[in-house]
């Protein structure tokens, strides 16, 4: 009912005043490497490593997504295969990028037993070093880029994910992107970028 919707919008949102549109400063203080521990009475030990990433508006967001997926973002990823499948040393292991206005991070998570934790940590760091030294293979790049495009397109089939993506983009950047524009940006990522 269009009339009822308009009446509700008027009732709850008509008193809002438009601001100047300027975003508050979001300066980021440098963060020194460190370790934070929290003891809990559980059978599982949780490891989370954070590495510097890219900010939300960066041209490197899609390259970071490909890197993360190869490193630990899927069941075929290097970390999942090496730590969970080959060695059975973790209940769960994965990476996830986080993008914010001026900064970002790439986190690695592993849930393991306390006795396996030192070896799991060693394996994660070893694979991180290998990724830094050698990068990913062209085959990993191509298959992961295709998977990223497919996941994006499938994820946008529902109205809620589509509206959330459009709203978030509009709030953060003042514009929107079509599905075709996002796919073109993923296609534009070069192997060397990752």
Protein Blocks (a to p, Z undefined) as FASTA:
>chain_A
ZZlmmmmmmmmmmmpccdehiacdfddcdddddddddddddfbdcdddddddddfklmkl
mmmmmmmmmmmmcfkbmklmmmmmmnopafbdcddddddfkbccddddddddfklmmmmm
mmmmmmmmmmmmnopafklmmmmmmmmmmmmmmmmmpmklmmmmmmmmmmmnopacdfkl
mmmmmmmpcfklZZ
